[in-house]
């Protein structure tokens, strides 16, 4: 772009800013960290006391105490609602000469907010240094006034403002580096891309035009302008199932519709679920919780998101994003000989949110088939009461004892033979004995057989099939069965 000569300084005073571009070309890629969002700034009622400001995101060195000390005239500037420049993106410059972008601090909703400011005039003085006394000075150590809000850069067209606004709100690539605020390399890439828009026609940028054309040429700039001019949409609906609940382990499908292209959209799902991009979604990628959709124009693109839950309950998917807007830029400058800075406004943007939910039925409590364990009543092993084998006393049948009468041999008298003359003892005639009836139980043989018992007059003892063992001295008789 062409800028009036009254705002340009001699070449010898401008060359220090080219170091940022040189560092960018060899820079490394970093992830973009989305800026924090605050509530709209209220009217201040009390001045803040002196304080030490915090560092801007991704600062990689330790600034001096003077740079961070907000007191004296700098505190007055802060309390007047202005941004106070503190230090540059690197420590290569002196306290008075800083490398862009510049870290500044301002009041945001009663809180001191430190944020990066990007230059939109490649060859003008940042006017962002401090001297040994902590006073704001320009590159020549001349004392400076406040860096006050500006309506924008008058040398930029509406399309330029739209593209710079988008660059400060989204990551973009500069060859191998990814732009952002998180590191020196990322900031250098972002600052160079901004200069590719604000100073493309500046003679000092002649050596870098090819770099700009590769990364943010006419087609890419037109695509960004389209994005910034459309009515941005973000919508999330449940697709499968449209109604009802799912069983644990089944997959629910949600559809996200958006025309915010190449802009990270924060997508979250309930704890205990897995969320993936599914279906025919070649233009969408999900990395961690950042969903990026490729496309251009006003028409939204539908992206299917699949969710799976292992347990019963209600689960949700939410999507949120800060819409791109030219109004999201905060502009400021310290005077005609100084840069006009653009920084991302952390106050105004309001999140766009969309959400949808699905229910999962709890898995049936399969009461385990109470296979009542066969109550093997422990065989009451009544301890084998080995009742000591009471020795079986053999039942000896009692046989009535019949007195044994001595048998006198009878000598037959043969007729005609002479009878010897010897005295014959006449035996006392025994009293007639009545046969005794058997008494007591029937005798049982020792081995279980039956025993027969008979008694007769003047007969010793006759038992059929039995042998008699006489125990005359003891007066007992034992029977023993004969085996045939």
SELUMDO-43505 format. One record per residue (C-alpha): residue in one letter; y, z, x; residue number from 1. Coordinates in nm, 2 decimals. Last residue first. Example, Ala and Ser with C-alpha at 12.3 -4.5 7.8 and 13.67 -1.06 7.14 Angstrom:
<nodes>
NODE type      Y      Z      X seq
NODE    s  -0.11   0.71   1.37   2
NODE    a  -0.45   0.78   1.23   1
</nodes>
This chain:
<nodes>
NODE type      Y      Z      X seq
NODE    x -13.16   5.71  -2.23 484
NODE    x -12.90   5.95  -2.10 483
NODE    x -12.99   6.31  -2.14 482
NODE    x -12.73   6.54  -2.27 481
NODE    x -12.68   6.87  -2.09 480
NODE    x -12.70   7.20  -2.27 479
NODE    x -12.62   7.53  -2.12 478
NODE    x -12.80   7.86  -2.21 477
NODE    x -12.66   8.21  -2.16 476
NODE    x -12.82   8.55  -2.11 475
NODE    x -12.69   8.59  -1.76 474
NODE    x -13.03   8.66  -1.60 473
NODE    x -13.21   8.42  -1.82 472
NODE    x -13.00   8.13  -1.74 471
NODE    x -13.21   7.87  -1.89 470
NODE    x -13.14   7.50  -1.85 469
NODE    x -13.26   7.32  -2.15 468
NODE    x -13.29   6.95  -2.15 467
NODE    x -13.18   6.77  -2.46 466
NODE    x -13.32   6.48  -2.66 465
NODE    x -13.44   6.71  -2.94 464
NODE    x -13.37   7.07  -2.88 463
NODE    x -13.66   7.32  -2.88 462
NODE    x -13.59   7.68  -2.80 461
NODE    x -13.85   7.95  -2.72 460
NODE    x -14.05   7.94  -3.04 459
NODE    x -14.15   8.27  -3.20 458
NODE    x -14.01   8.14  -3.53 457
NODE    x -13.79   7.84  -3.51 456
NODE    x -13.45   7.72  -3.39 455
NODE    x -13.30   7.39  -3.39 454
NODE    x -12.98   7.25  -3.24 453
NODE    x -12.89   6.88  -3.20 452
NODE    x -12.60   6.78  -2.97 451
NODE    x -12.36   6.50  -3.04 450
NODE    x -12.20   6.30  -2.76 449
NODE    x -11.85   6.37  -2.62 448
NODE    x -11.94   6.39  -2.25 447
NODE    x -11.97   6.77  -2.26 446
NODE    x -12.20   6.76  -2.57 445
NODE    x -12.07   6.92  -2.88 444
NODE    x -12.24   7.20  -3.05 443
NODE    x -12.17   7.22  -3.42 442
NODE    x -11.92   7.49  -3.48 441
NODE    x -12.02   7.85  -3.51 440
NODE    x -12.35   8.00  -3.64 439
NODE    x -12.70   7.85  -3.66 438
NODE    x -12.91   8.04  -3.91 437
NODE    x -13.14   8.29  -3.78 436
NODE    x -13.52   8.26  -3.85 435
NODE    x -13.65   8.59  -4.00 434
NODE    x -13.84   8.78  -3.75 433
NODE    x -14.17   8.96  -3.84 432
NODE    x -14.18   9.27  -3.63 431
NODE    x -14.37   9.20  -3.32 430
NODE    x -14.74   9.31  -3.31 429
NODE    x -14.78   9.53  -3.01 428
NODE    x -15.01   9.35  -2.79 427
NODE    x -15.37   9.46  -2.78 426
NODE    x -15.45   9.49  -2.42 425
NODE    x -15.81   9.38  -2.38 424
NODE    x -16.02   9.60  -2.17 423
NODE    x -16.28   9.42  -1.97 422
NODE    x -16.64   9.35  -2.05 421
NODE    x -16.69   9.00  -1.99 420
NODE    x -16.81   8.81  -2.29 419
NODE    x -17.14   8.64  -2.24 418
NODE    x -17.15   8.29  -2.35 417
NODE    x -17.33   8.20  -2.67 416
NODE    x -17.03   8.10  -2.85 415
NODE    x -16.74   8.02  -2.62 414
NODE    x -16.47   8.26  -2.67 413
NODE    x -16.13   8.10  -2.60 412
NODE    x -15.92   8.28  -2.34 411
NODE    x -15.58   8.33  -2.49 410
NODE    x -15.31   8.33  -2.22 409
NODE    x -15.06   8.60  -2.30 408
NODE    x -14.73   8.45  -2.34 407
NODE    x -14.45   8.69  -2.26 406
NODE    x -14.21   8.69  -2.55 405
NODE    x -13.88   8.55  -2.45 404
NODE    x -13.61   8.70  -2.66 403
NODE    x -13.42   8.42  -2.86 402
NODE    x -13.08   8.37  -2.74 401
NODE    x -12.87   8.20  -2.99 400
NODE    x -12.72   7.89  -2.84 399
NODE    x -12.35   7.89  -2.78 398
NODE    x -12.23   7.54  -2.71 397
NODE    x -12.04   7.53  -2.38 396
NODE    x -11.71   7.38  -2.43 395
NODE    x -11.60   7.25  -2.10 394
NODE    x -11.28   7.41  -1.99 393
NODE    x -11.04   7.13  -1.96 392
NODE    x -10.80   7.22  -1.68 391
NODE    x -10.45   7.23  -1.83 390
NODE    x -10.31   6.92  -1.67 389
NODE    x  -9.97   7.05  -1.57 388
NODE    x  -9.74   6.91  -1.83 387
NODE    x  -9.60   6.63  -1.65 386
NODE    x  -9.29   6.64  -1.84 385
NODE    x  -9.22   6.28  -1.78 384
NODE    x  -8.85   6.33  -1.77 383
NODE    x  -8.75   6.23  -2.11 382
NODE    x  -8.64   5.90  -2.00 381
NODE    x  -8.41   5.87  -2.27 380
NODE    x  -8.43   5.51  -2.24 379
NODE    x  -8.06   5.46  -2.18 378
NODE    x  -7.95   5.35  -2.51 377
NODE    x  -7.92   5.00  -2.42 376
NODE    x  -7.62   4.96  -2.62 375
NODE    x  -7.66   4.59  -2.64 374
NODE    x  -7.31   4.53  -2.52 373
NODE    x  -7.11   4.47  -2.83 372
NODE    x  -7.06   4.11  -2.77 371
NODE    x  -6.71   4.15  -2.89 370
NODE    x  -6.64   3.79  -2.89 369
NODE    x  -6.32   3.82  -2.68 368
NODE    x  -6.04   3.85  -2.92 367
NODE    x  -5.89   3.52  -2.86 366
NODE    x  -5.53   3.61  -2.89 365
NODE    x  -5.41   3.27  -2.99 364
NODE    x  -5.16   3.13  -2.73 363
NODE    x  -4.81   3.20  -2.85 362
NODE    x  -4.65   2.90  -3.01 361
NODE    x  -4.39   2.73  -2.81 360
NODE    x  -4.04   2.67  -2.95 359
NODE    x  -3.79   2.41  -2.84 358
NODE    x  -3.42   2.42  -2.75 357
NODE    x  -3.11   2.20  -2.71 356
NODE    x  -2.79   2.23  -2.50 355
NODE    x  -2.46   2.05  -2.42 354
NODE    x  -2.16   2.18  -2.23 353
NODE    x  -1.84   2.02  -2.11 352
NODE    x  -1.67   2.26  -1.87 351
NODE    x  -1.29   2.30  -1.89 350
NODE    x  -1.07   2.17  -1.61 349
NODE    x  -0.73   2.33  -1.60 348
NODE    x  -0.75   2.60  -1.33 347
NODE    x  -0.94   2.48  -1.03 346
NODE    x  -0.71   2.19  -0.97 345
NODE    x  -0.86   1.97  -0.70 344
NODE    x  -0.60   1.92  -0.43 343
NODE    x  -0.36   1.64  -0.36 342
NODE    x  -0.10   1.67  -0.09 341
NODE    x   0.23   1.48  -0.05 340
NODE    x   0.29   1.48   0.32 339
NODE    x   0.62   1.57   0.47 338
NODE    x   0.95   1.39   0.56 337
NODE    x   1.06   1.39   0.20 336
NODE    x   0.99   1.76   0.14 335
NODE    x   0.74   2.04   0.13 334
NODE    x   0.49   1.87  -0.09 333
NODE    x   0.25   1.94  -0.38 332
NODE    x   0.01   1.78  -0.62 331
NODE    x  -0.27   1.95  -0.82 330
NODE    x  -0.53   1.70  -0.95 329
NODE    x  -0.74   1.77  -1.26 328
NODE    x  -0.49   1.57  -1.47 327
NODE    x  -0.64   1.25  -1.33 326
NODE    x  -0.95   1.35  -1.52 325
NODE    x  -1.32   1.37  -1.45 324
NODE    x  -1.51   1.59  -1.68 323
NODE    x  -1.65   1.92  -1.54 322
NODE    x  -2.02   1.92  -1.61 321
NODE    x  -2.28   2.12  -1.81 320
NODE    x  -2.63   2.05  -1.93 319
NODE    x  -2.86   2.31  -2.10 318
NODE    x  -3.23   2.30  -2.17 317
NODE    x  -3.38   2.58  -2.39 316
NODE    x  -3.71   2.77  -2.44 315
NODE    x  -3.83   2.98  -2.73 314
NODE    x  -4.16   3.16  -2.68 313
NODE    x  -4.53   3.11  -2.60 312
NODE    x  -4.65   3.08  -2.25 311
NODE    x  -4.72   2.79  -2.01 310
NODE    x  -4.40   2.60  -2.07 309
NODE    x  -4.34   2.23  -1.99 308
NODE    x  -4.01   2.05  -2.01 307
NODE    x  -3.96   1.67  -1.98 306
NODE    x  -3.61   1.52  -1.95 305
NODE    x  -3.54   1.17  -2.08 304
NODE    x  -3.22   1.00  -1.98 303
NODE    x  -3.02   0.79  -2.22 302
NODE    x  -2.72   0.60  -2.08 301
NODE    x  -2.38   0.61  -2.24 300
NODE    x  -2.17   0.29  -2.30 299
NODE    x  -1.82   0.32  -2.16 298
NODE    x  -1.86   0.13  -1.84 297
NODE    x  -2.07   0.19  -1.53 296
NODE    x  -2.42   0.31  -1.43 295
NODE    x  -2.61   0.55  -1.22 294
NODE    x  -2.71   0.90  -1.35 293
NODE    x  -2.71   1.21  -1.13 292
NODE    x  -2.88   1.53  -1.23 291
NODE    x  -2.82   1.84  -1.01 290
NODE    x  -3.04   2.14  -1.07 289
NODE    x  -3.27   2.09  -0.77 288
NODE    x  -3.24   1.71  -0.73 287
NODE    x  -3.28   1.52  -1.05 286
NODE    x  -3.24   1.14  -1.03 285
NODE    x  -3.15   0.89  -1.30 284
NODE    x  -3.12   0.51  -1.29 283
NODE    x  -3.50   0.45  -1.29 282
NODE    x  -3.54   0.65  -1.61 281
NODE    x  -3.83   0.49  -1.79 280
NODE    x  -4.01   0.81  -1.89 279
NODE    x  -3.96   1.14  -1.72 278
NODE    x  -3.69   1.34  -1.53 277
NODE    x  -3.84   1.68  -1.47 276
NODE    x  -3.81   2.04  -1.59 275
NODE    x  -4.07   2.31  -1.53 274
NODE    x  -4.05   2.63  -1.74 273
NODE    x  -4.08   3.00  -1.67 272
NODE    x  -3.71   3.07  -1.68 271
NODE    x  -3.52   2.85  -1.92 270
NODE    x  -3.40   2.51  -1.82 269
NODE    x  -3.09   2.41  -1.63 268
NODE    x  -2.90   2.08  -1.57 267
NODE    x  -2.57   2.06  -1.37 266
NODE    x  -2.44   1.71  -1.39 265
NODE    x  -2.35   1.56  -1.06 264
NODE    x  -2.13   1.25  -1.11 263
NODE    x  -2.26   0.91  -1.03 262
NODE    x  -2.19   0.80  -1.39 261
NODE    x  -2.04   1.02  -1.65 260
NODE    x  -2.15   0.80  -1.94 259
NODE    x  -2.39   1.05  -2.09 258
NODE    x  -2.69   1.08  -2.32 257
NODE    x  -2.95   1.35  -2.24 256
NODE    x  -3.28   1.32  -2.42 255
NODE    x  -3.53   1.61  -2.44 254
NODE    x  -3.91   1.58  -2.43 253
NODE    x  -4.14   1.88  -2.48 252
NODE    x  -4.47   1.89  -2.29 251
NODE    x  -4.78   2.09  -2.39 250
NODE    x  -4.90   2.39  -2.18 249
NODE    x  -4.85   2.65  -2.46 248
NODE    x  -4.88   2.48  -2.79 247
NODE    x  -4.57   2.31  -2.93 246
NODE    x  -4.34   2.40  -3.22 245
NODE    x  -4.19   2.22  -3.52 244
NODE    x  -3.94   1.95  -3.54 243
NODE    x  -3.84   1.64  -3.34 242
NODE    x  -4.13   1.70  -3.11 241
NODE    x  -4.05   1.53  -2.89 240
NODE    x  -3.69   1.41  -2.88 239
NODE    x  -3.47   1.72  -2.86 238
NODE    x  -3.10   1.64  -2.82 237
NODE    x  -2.85   1.66  -2.54 236
NODE    x  -2.50   1.50  -2.54 235
NODE    x  -2.24   1.45  -2.28 234
NODE    x  -1.96   1.20  -2.33 233
NODE    x  -1.66   1.08  -2.13 232
NODE    x  -1.40   0.87  -2.32 231
NODE    x  -1.36   0.60  -2.07 230
NODE    x  -1.06   0.55  -1.84 229
NODE    x  -1.18   0.75  -1.54 228
NODE    x  -1.52   0.58  -1.54 227
NODE    x  -1.36   0.24  -1.55 226
NODE    x  -1.13   0.33  -1.26 225
NODE    x  -1.44   0.43  -1.06 224
NODE    x  -1.61   0.10  -1.12 223
NODE    x  -1.29  -0.09  -1.02 222
NODE    x  -1.27   0.11  -0.70 221
NODE    x  -1.63   0.03  -0.62 220
NODE    x  -1.58  -0.34  -0.68 219
NODE    x  -1.26  -0.35  -0.47 218
NODE    x  -1.40  -0.17  -0.17 217
NODE    x  -1.48   0.19  -0.13 216
NODE    x  -1.75   0.22   0.13 215
NODE    x  -1.78  -0.11   0.31 214
NODE    x  -1.42  -0.21   0.25 213
NODE    x  -1.29   0.12   0.38 212
NODE    x  -1.48   0.09   0.71 211
NODE    x  -1.37  -0.27   0.74 210
NODE    x  -1.01  -0.15   0.69 209
NODE    x  -1.03   0.11   0.97 208
NODE    x  -0.86  -0.08   1.25 207
NODE    x  -0.57  -0.18   1.03 206
NODE    x  -0.51   0.17   0.91 205
NODE    x  -0.19   0.22   1.12 204
NODE    x  -0.05  -0.10   0.96 203
NODE    x  -0.06   0.08   0.62 202
NODE    x  -0.21  -0.15   0.36 201
NODE    x  -0.51   0.08   0.28 200
NODE    x  -0.28   0.39   0.29 199
NODE    x  -0.34   0.57  -0.05 198
NODE    x  -0.69   0.43  -0.12 197
NODE    x  -0.85   0.42   0.22 196
NODE    x  -0.65   0.73   0.30 195
NODE    x  -0.85   0.91   0.02 194
NODE    x  -1.18   0.78   0.17 193
NODE    x  -1.07   0.92   0.51 192
NODE    x  -0.99   1.26   0.37 191
NODE    x  -1.33   1.28   0.20 190
NODE    x  -1.52   1.18   0.51 189
NODE    x  -1.32   1.43   0.72 188
NODE    x  -1.40   1.70   0.46 187
NODE    x  -1.77   1.63   0.48 186
NODE    x  -1.76   1.64   0.86 185
NODE    x  -1.57   1.96   0.87 184
NODE    x  -1.80   2.12   0.62 183
NODE    x  -1.84   2.21   0.25 182
NODE    x  -1.54   2.04   0.10 181
NODE    x  -1.71   1.71   0.00 180
NODE    x  -1.78   1.36   0.13 179
NODE    x  -2.13   1.25   0.23 178
NODE    x  -2.15   1.10   0.58 177
NODE    x  -2.38   0.82   0.69 176
NODE    x  -2.14   0.53   0.59 175
NODE    x  -1.87   0.71   0.40 174
NODE    x  -2.05   0.82   0.08 173
NODE    x  -1.90   0.98  -0.22 172
NODE    x  -1.93   1.33  -0.36 171
NODE    x  -1.72   1.40  -0.68 170
NODE    x  -1.40   1.58  -0.78 169
NODE    x  -1.17   1.48  -0.50 168
NODE    x  -1.29   1.12  -0.50 167
NODE    x  -1.24   1.10  -0.88 166
NODE    x  -0.87   1.21  -0.85 165
NODE    x  -0.82   0.97  -0.57 164
NODE    x  -0.96   0.68  -0.78 163
NODE    x  -0.75   0.77  -1.09 162
NODE    x  -0.43   0.81  -0.88 161
NODE    x  -0.48   0.47  -0.71 160
NODE    x  -0.54   0.32  -1.06 159
NODE    x  -0.21   0.46  -1.19 158
NODE    x  -0.04   0.32  -0.88 157
NODE    x   0.05   0.54  -0.58 156
NODE    x   0.39   0.54  -0.40 155
NODE    x   0.54   0.80  -0.64 154
NODE    x   0.28   1.06  -0.52 153
NODE    x   0.22   1.31  -0.79 152
NODE    x   0.43   1.53  -1.03 151
NODE    x   0.49   1.77  -0.74 150
NODE    x   0.44   2.14  -0.70 149
NODE    x   0.63   2.31  -0.42 148
NODE    x   0.55   2.36  -0.05 147
NODE    x   0.83   2.61   0.03 146
NODE    x   1.09   2.55   0.30 145
NODE    x   1.02   2.46   0.66 144
NODE    x   1.13   2.60   0.99 143
NODE    x   1.13   2.34   1.27 142
NODE    x   0.84   2.39   1.50 141
NODE    x   0.84   2.02   1.57 140
NODE    x   0.52   1.97   1.38 139
NODE    x   0.67   2.14   1.08 138
NODE    x   0.71   2.52   1.04 137
NODE    x   0.62   2.79   0.80 136
NODE    x   0.70   3.14   0.95 135
NODE    x   0.42   3.36   1.07 134
NODE    x   0.62   3.51   1.36 133
NODE    x   0.42   3.31   1.62 132
NODE    x   0.49   2.99   1.43 131
NODE    x   0.31   2.86   1.12 130
NODE    x   0.20   2.50   1.05 129
NODE    x   0.17   2.30   0.73 128
NODE    x   0.45   2.04   0.75 127
NODE    x   0.17   1.78   0.71 126
NODE    x   0.39   1.53   0.88 125
NODE    x   0.38   1.17   0.75 124
NODE    x   0.16   0.89   0.89 123
NODE    x  -0.14   0.88   0.65 122
NODE    x   0.05   0.97   0.33 121
NODE    x  -0.20   1.10   0.07 120
NODE    x  -0.31   1.41   0.25 119
NODE    x  -0.58   1.63   0.10 118
NODE    x  -0.53   2.00   0.01 117
NODE    x  -0.83   2.23   0.04 116
NODE    x  -0.83   2.55  -0.16 115
NODE    x  -0.77   2.93  -0.13 114
NODE    x  -0.72   3.11  -0.46 113
NODE    x  -0.53   3.44  -0.46 112
NODE    x  -0.62   3.59  -0.80 111
NODE    x  -0.37   3.65  -1.09 110
NODE    x  -0.50   3.36  -1.29 109
NODE    x  -0.47   3.13  -0.99 108
NODE    x  -0.21   3.22  -0.74 107
NODE    x  -0.19   2.99  -0.44 106
NODE    x  -0.35   2.95  -0.10 105
NODE    x  -0.36   2.65   0.13 104
NODE    x  -0.62   2.49   0.35 103
NODE    x  -0.51   2.16   0.50 102
NODE    x  -0.70   1.83   0.51 101
NODE    x  -0.58   1.72   0.75 100
NODE    x  -0.55   1.83   1.11  99
NODE    x  -0.28   2.08   1.20  98
NODE    x   0.02   2.07   1.43  97
NODE    x   0.23   2.39   1.42  96
NODE    x  -0.04   2.64   1.50  95
NODE    x  -0.18   2.39   1.76  94
NODE    x  -0.43   2.13   1.66  93
NODE    x  -0.80   2.11   1.75  92
NODE    x  -0.89   2.41   1.54  91
NODE    x  -1.03   2.19   1.26  90
NODE    x  -0.97   2.16   0.88  89
NODE    x  -0.61   2.27   0.91  88
NODE    x  -0.44   2.61   0.86  87
NODE    x  -0.23   2.81   0.62  86
NODE    x  -0.03   2.61   0.36  85
NODE    x   0.12   2.83   0.09  84
NODE    x   0.09   2.69  -0.27  83
NODE    x   0.39   2.77  -0.49  82
NODE    x   0.40   3.01  -0.79  81
NODE    x   0.73   3.19  -0.68  80
NODE    x   0.51   3.48  -0.57  79
NODE    x   0.35   3.25  -0.31  78
NODE    x   0.68   3.13  -0.17  77
NODE    x   0.80   3.49  -0.15  76
NODE    x   0.48   3.58   0.03  75
NODE    x   0.55   3.31   0.28  74
NODE    x   0.90   3.44   0.34  73
NODE    x   0.77   3.78   0.43  72
NODE    x   0.39   3.83   0.38  71
NODE    x   0.08   3.62   0.34  70
NODE    x  -0.11   3.67   0.67  69
NODE    x  -0.39   3.41   0.70  68
NODE    x  -0.23   3.18   0.95  67
NODE    x  -0.07   3.47   1.14  66
NODE    x  -0.41   3.63   1.18  65
NODE    x  -0.54   3.33   1.36  64
NODE    x  -0.80   3.10   1.19  63
NODE    x  -1.17   3.16   1.27  62
NODE    x  -1.38   2.84   1.28  61
NODE    x  -1.61   2.64   1.05  60
NODE    x  -1.42   2.67   0.72  59
NODE    x  -1.67   2.56   0.45  58
NODE    x  -1.48   2.67   0.15  57
NODE    x  -1.12   2.79   0.22  56
NODE    x  -1.08   3.12   0.39  55
NODE    x  -0.94   3.43   0.22  54
NODE    x  -0.57   3.53   0.24  53
NODE    x  -0.45   3.85   0.40  52
NODE    x  -0.22   4.04   0.17  51
NODE    x   0.15   4.13   0.11  50
NODE    x   0.21   4.27  -0.24  49
NODE    x   0.18   4.04  -0.55  48
NODE    x   0.48   4.01  -0.78  47
NODE    x   0.44   4.12  -1.13  46
NODE    x   0.43   3.96  -1.48  45
NODE    x   0.27   3.63  -1.41  44
NODE    x   0.25   3.38  -1.69  43
NODE    x  -0.12   3.30  -1.74  42
NODE    x  -0.32   3.04  -1.54  41
NODE    x  -0.59   2.88  -1.75  40
NODE    x  -0.93   3.03  -1.68  39
NODE    x  -1.11   2.95  -1.36  38
NODE    x  -1.37   2.69  -1.25  37
NODE    x  -1.53   2.70  -0.91  36
NODE    x  -1.55   2.38  -0.71  35
NODE    x  -1.88   2.19  -0.69  34
NODE    x  -2.05   2.21  -0.36  33
NODE    x  -2.14   1.87  -0.22  32
NODE    x  -2.43   1.85   0.01  31
NODE    x  -2.37   1.75   0.37  30
NODE    x  -2.41   1.42   0.57  29
NODE    x  -2.33   1.41   0.94  28
NODE    x  -2.02   1.27   1.10  27
NODE    x  -2.00   0.98   1.35  26
NODE    x  -1.75   0.78   1.14  25
NODE    x  -1.58   1.10   1.03  24
NODE    x  -1.47   1.22   1.37  23
NODE    x  -1.27   0.90   1.43  22
NODE    x  -1.11   0.93   1.09  21
NODE    x  -1.00   1.29   1.15  20
NODE    x  -0.87   1.20   1.49  19
NODE    x  -0.63   0.94   1.33  18
NODE    x  -0.40   1.22   1.23  17
NODE    x  -0.27   1.27   1.59  16
NODE    x  -0.14   0.92   1.61  15
NODE    x   0.16   0.97   1.39  14
NODE    x   0.44   1.10   1.62  13
NODE    x   0.40   0.81   1.88  12
NODE    x   0.41   0.56   1.59  11
NODE    x   0.76   0.65   1.49  10
NODE    x   0.80   0.83   1.15   9
NODE    x   0.77   0.68   0.80   8
NODE    x   0.95   0.81   0.49   7
NODE    x   1.26   0.60   0.53   6
NODE    x   1.05   0.29   0.60   5
NODE    x   0.96   0.26   0.23   4
NODE    x   0.59   0.25   0.15   3
NODE    x   0.36  -0.05   0.11   2
NODE    x   0.00   0.00   0.00   1
</nodes>
